[in-house]
Amino acid sequence: MKPPREAITRILSIDPIRRQSLISFNSQIIITFLGFVSTIYIARVIGSDGYGAYALFLSYFYIMNLFTDTGITGAVVKRVSEGKEENAYFSAYISIKIILLALAVFALYLFRDLFVDLNDNGLFPWLIAAIVIASFWGILAAGMQATGSWGLREISNLLNNILRIIVQVIAVFLGFSVAGMVGGFVFGYLAGILMLIRYIPLRFSSFSRDHVKSLIIFALFAAGGTVGAVLLNNTDRIMIGYFYSNTEVGVYAIAYQLTIFASFAAAAIGSTLYPRFSRWATDKEFSSIEKSLKKAIPFSLTLAIPMLIGGFVLQTHILPILYGEAFAAGSTVLLFLLAFQALNCINVVLGTALTSLDRVKISAISTFLGAALNIAINMLLIPVIGILGAGIATVMAGAVILGTRYLFLRQHIHVNVNVPMLTHIVAASLVMGIVIAALNYLIDINTIITLFAVVAVGAAIYLGSLYKLNAEFAEEVLGIFGILSGKKSG
């Protein structure tokens, strides 16, 4: 029996969204926790210089992926999720993707001598292998997401990352250092492919020029957003490496990686809402998008705000205790990156709404403006104040993207935020911050155990305060992430 239409319009009370958000969130929790623990070991073994070399490899990988995608994946997710001629659109996508991949690999081979950093570390062949294998995983993952099978996609992603981490830790332990890191990265994608290829619901079929044209037109605009996002997240590391060394890149990359925890809720909600937003937009059910958006924004910040406040109180302890004194220089930039993640959480939700409304051009413009500003400020500040300049540039870019997306989106739908929910999150976070500050004053936090204990107390205080302020909201937050069953809100 299908749920009533009223239930469909309420975010996080929708069974498929609740179930898939649960899978997505828990998958991210497992991946990031394992990555977090393994990175503590790896960073201490290979040092900031070795980790910086791996971070540069990843930056080159993501930038080269721009040329193997150019927005075409976003296009196929949009078109297939609309429910019309799914196999034809997916087949056209595969063909385009293979052509782009072949051109990118050929160009890489021609200009291989320009990749000095990778060649010096023997990583150039690994870069080509990673791009090819990750592209095929991306094809399968796009098909799963577009057909609403987000849970299977996330399970594949979980398998990919768990095996990657295991191989990387073993390789580093055996002395393979950076080569072992990139080898594990490639191996994880291979495992993900083997799983998804068994469950992909779409099949290769004939397609027309119109299918190709539709994807390319959408992709031309989506590419701007993709380019902007990749540049925003990777040019700072490359520019730090240009002006300084792999050591500074490693410190910045570790600080940024730690902030990923803050984006869990936004990533889980945004990814699972997109296919449904897209279908609602096609059916012109804009009120459903507006109601979901109102609640999705505060939900996306349920981790970002407490992490920002907790990071402010414990900034001088986190990096040196977890990763060693070599990473202590990233303590200040950590705060800026946490602030960026809070902005980014809202950007994810607003970007999801814009793209689902077929306003991908607008979403792309906002991201590209932020990326361009980020590059310009990086060029001005990194030579003067180092990695702190990169952090400042990233925050300013996030603010520009947020403001632009809000102004554009409000021209098409009403954009409101559930103010009581947001107020309760902020209030609970402040209570948590006060308690952590008191513990920081009373306890000498100088080991991983004491740091984890303080963080655990802070998390309990945050959840307890949130429950005290709004029990129904707190239970729904915990319910979507599988901690409680969750209650329907009125």
N, C-alpha and C positions, 0 to 999 in steps of 0.2 A: 504494500500500500504506500502510495507516494505521500510525502509530507505536505501539509497545506502550504499555499503560496506565501502566507505570512511568515512561516518559518524560514522560507528560502531567502527572504530579504534580511534576515538577521545574521550577521557575521558571528561565527564561532558557536552558533546554535545550530548550524547546518551539519548534519551527520558526515557527509563526505569531506567537508572542509575540516571539521574537527578531527576526523580520522587521519586525513592526509597531513594536516598540520602537526598532529601528534607524531606521525612517522618522520616528517621532515625535521621537526624540532629535536626529537630524540636522536635521530641520525646525526644531526649537527653537534649535539652534546657529546656523543660518543667520539665522533671524528676529532672535534676540537680538544676534548679532554685527552685523548690518546696522543694527539699531535702536541699538545701542551706538555705532557709528561715526557714524551720522547725528545722534544726540543730541548728540555732542560738538560738531558743527558748529552744529546748531540752537540749543542752549543758549547758545553763545557769541554767536550773532546776535540772538536775541530776549531773552536775559537771563533771570535768575531770575524776574522779574516776569511776563514773557510766558509762560514755561514754566509758571509757577504758574497762570495763567489757563487754559491747556490742561489742566493736571492737574485743576483744579476741574471743567472740562467733562466729563472722563472720569469723575470721581467721581459727578456728577449722572447721567451716562449709565448707569453700573452700578447706581446706586440705583433709577433709574426702571425698569430692566430687571427688578427684583424684581416690579413690578406687571404686567409682560407675561409673566411666567413662573410665579411662585409655586410652584416645584417641579415643574411639570408636565413639564418636559423630563427631569428625573431619573426621573420615573414611566414615561415612554414608553420610555426606554432600558432600564429594568428589565423591563418587561412584554414588549417586543419581543424582548429578548435571551433570554427564557425559551423562545422558539421556538413559541409558540402564538398563532394568530390575529393574526399580525403586522400585516397590512394594516388590519384593523379597529381595532386599538389605535392605529396611526399616524394613521388617518383621524380618529378621535375626538380625538387630540392636536392635529391641525391645526385642527379646528373650535374647540376650547377656546382654543387659542393666538390665533386671529384675534379672537375675542370679547374676550379680555383686552387685546390690542393696541389694539383700537378704544376700549375704555373708558379705557385709560391715556392715549392721545393726546387724547381728548376732555377728560379731567381736566387734562392739561397746558395745553391751550388756555384752559380756564376760569380757571386760576390762574397764567397766564403772567406777570402783574405781580409775583408773589412772587419770581421768579428775577432778582433785581436784578443779580447779578454777570454772568449770561449776557446779559441785556438791554443792559447797559452796553458789552459787547464785541460785540454783534450776533450772538451765538451761539445764541439761542433757536431760530430756525428750523432751524439745523443739528442741534440736539439732537433735534427731532422727526424729522427725516430719518434721523438715525443710528439711532434706536430702531426705526423701521419697517423699514429695510433690514436691520439686524442681526438683527431678529426672523425675517425670512424666511430669512436664511442659517442661523440657529440651528435652524430647523425641518429644513432639509435635512441639516445636520451631525448632528443627533440621530438621524435615520434611518440615516445611514451608520455612526455609532458603534454603534447598537443591533444592526445586522446584522453587526457584526464587520468592516466595511469601514473600519477606522480609518486605513489607509494613504491612501485617497483623501480622507478628511476632512482629514488632515494636509497633503496636497498642496494642497488648496483653501485651507487656512489659510495655507500658505506663500505661495501666489500672492496672497492677500489682503494679507498683511503686506508682501511685497516691493513691490507696486504702491503700497501706502499710503506706505511710506517714500520711494519715488521721487517721488511726487507732492508729499509734504510738503517734501522737500529743494528741489525745483524751485520750489514756491510760496514758501518762505521766501527763497530766493535772489532771486526776483522781487519781494520786498517785501510779500507778503501776510500775513506774520507768523502770528498765532493763527488767523485765518480760513483760511489755507492749510493749517494743521495739521489742523483739523477737516474741511476739504474732502477731504484725502487719506485721513482716517480713514473717511469715508463711501464714497469711491471704491473702497477696498480691499474692502469688503464686497460691493459690486456685482460686482466681478470674481469673488469667491468663489462668489456665487450662480450666475453664468453657467456656471461649471465643474461644480458639484455637480448642477445640475438635469439634466444629461445622464446622470448615472451613478446616481441614486438608485434602489435596487432595490425600494423599496416603492411601492405604488400606492394611490390613493384608492379606497375601497370602502365599502359600507354598514357601519354599526356600530350597536350597541344601547346602551341605557341602562346596561347592566351594564359595558360597556367604559368609558364615561364615568365611572361610579361608581368602578370599580377604579382608574382613573388619578387621580381626585380624592382618594380616600382616601389613596393613596400620596403624592400631591403635598402634602397637608395637613401631613404629617410632614416630607417633603423640603423644604417651603418654609421650615421653621424653620432647617434647615441652610443653605439658600441665603441667607436673610435674614441669618443670623449671619455667614456668610462675606463677604458684600458689605459689611455694616456694619463688620466687622473690618478690611477692606482700604481703606475709603474715608472713614469718619467722622473718622479722625484728620486727614486733609487738610482736610476741611470745617471742623473745629473749629480747626485752626491758622489757616485763613483767617479765621475769625470773630474770634479773639483777636488775630491779627497781620495780615499782609498777604499778597498773592500771592507776594512775594519769599520768605518763609519756606516757603510751600507748595511753591514751585519747588525749593528746596534739599532739602526732605524727600522730594519726589517723585523727584528725581534719585537720591538715596541709595537709596531703596527699589527703583527700577528696576534699579540696578546689582546688587542682591542676587538678582535673578531668576535669574542664572546658577546659583546654588546649588541651585535646585529642578528643574533639568533632568531628572536621573535619576529623581526621584520622580514627576514628571509623566508621563514616558515609560512608566515601569513601571505606575503606578497606572491610567492610561487604558487600556492594553492588557490588563491583568489583569481589569478589572471585568467585561466580558462573560463571561469564562471562570469567574471566581469565582461569578458569578450562575448559570451553568449547573451548576457543581458543587454549589452550594447547593440548587438545584432537584432534582438527582439524589441529594442527601444524601451527596455525596462530601466530607465535611468534612476528612478526612485530607489530601486534595489541597490544600485551602485552607491547612491548618496548615503543610504542608511548604513551600508556595510563600511563605507569609508569613514563615517563619523566615529565608529567604534574601532576600526582598524588602526587609526593613527595612535591613540593612547596605548593600545595593545602592543604596537611595534616598539614602544619605548619602555616596556616593563623591565627590560634588562639594562638598557643604555643609560638611563638616568641614575639608578643606584650605582652602576659601575663608574660613572663619571664622578659622583660624590665620593665614593670609596677610594677611587684612584687619587683624588685630590688629597685625601687624608694620608694615604699610605705611599705616596709617589716616591719617596726616597728609599723605601724598603723593597718594593716589588722586584724590579729588574736585577739589582745586585744580589739579592738573596736567592732568586730563582735561577739566574743564569751566570752569576759570577760578577766580580767587580769590573770586568772588562766592559760590561753592558750598563754600568751605572750612569754613563753619560746620556743615556736615553730617558732618564727619569722625568725631565721637564717636558720633552716632546711627547711623552706618553699621554699627558693631560690634553694636549692639543689634538692628538689622534682620537682620544676618547670623546672629545667634544665633536669632532668630525663624525664619528660613528652615530652620535645622537641625531645630528642633522641628516645623516645618510639613511637612518631608519625611516624618517618621514619621507625622504626623497624616494625610497623604494616603493612606498605605498602610493604616493602621488604619481610616480612614473608608471606604476601598474595600471592605475586608472586612466591616465592619458593614452597609453598604448592600446588598452582595450577599447577605448573610444575611437580608435583609428586616428589618433592625433600623434602618431609616432614622430612626425616631423617636429612637432612642438617639443616633445620629450627630448629628441635628439639635439635640438637647438640649445635647450637649457644645459644639457650635459656638456656639449661642445664649448659653450661659453665658460662654464666652470673649469673645464680642462685647459682652455686657452689662458684663463686668468691664473691658473695654477702654475703653468709653465713660465709665464711672465714674472710672477712673484718669486718663483724658485730661482730664476736667473738673477734676480736682484738680491735676494736674501741669502741663498746658500753660500755664495762666496764670502759673505760678511759674517754670518752667525751660524753657519753649518747646518746640521740636521734640524735645529730649532726653526730655521727659516723654512724648511720643507714642511714642518708641522703647521706653521702659521699659514703658509700658502694653501695647504690642504683644507684647513678650516674655512678660510675665506672663499675657496672654490665651492665647498659644500653649502655655504650660506647663499651664494649666488644661484646655485642650482635650485635650492629650496624656494627662494623668492620668485624665481622665474616660473617654476612649475606651478606654484600656487596661483600666480597672476593669470597664467594661461588656462589652468583647469577651471577656475571660477567663471570663465567666460562660457563654459559649456554645461557645467552642473554646479549645484550648491555644494560648497566645501565647508563643512562644519566639523568641529571636534567636540567629543564628549568631555566637556570641561570638568565635571566632577571626577570622572575617571583619572584625567590627567593630574588634577589637583591632589588626589589621593596618592598617586604614584610619587609625586614630588614630596609630599608631606612624609610618607613612609621612608623615602630615601634620606630625607634630612634627619629623621629620628635615628636611622641606621648610622648616618655620618657622625652624629653626636656620640653615639655609643662607641664607635670605632675610635674616634678621637680620644675618648676617655681611656680606652684600653691601650692606645698608643702611648699615652702619658704614664699609665700605671705599669705597663709591661715592656720589657726590653725585647723588641721584636728583632731577632737576629738570626733566626733559623727558619727553615722551610716549615717545620712543624708549628712553630708559634705563629707564623704568617698565615698558614692554612687555618689554624684555630681561630684567629681573629676574623678572617674572612667568613668562616662558617658561622660564627656568632653574628656577624653583621648580616648575613643572608637570612638567618632565622629571625632577627629583629625586623628586617625589612618585610618579610612575608607575614610575620605576626602583626606588625603595624598596619599593613595593607588590609589584613583580614579584620582588624579592629575597626578601621575606618570604613570599610565597605566589604562586608563578608560575602555578599553575592558576587561582586566583581572579583574578589580574591579567589573564590571557589571556581569561577569561570576561567580565570587565568591559569590556575593549577589544573583545572579539568582539561583544557586544551592541550596541556603538556603532559597529561597522563598521571598527574599526582593525585588528583581527586576525580570523581566522576563528572563534576561540573553541574551547575544548575542553569536553567534557562532564566534569562533576565526578562523582566517585564517591559 
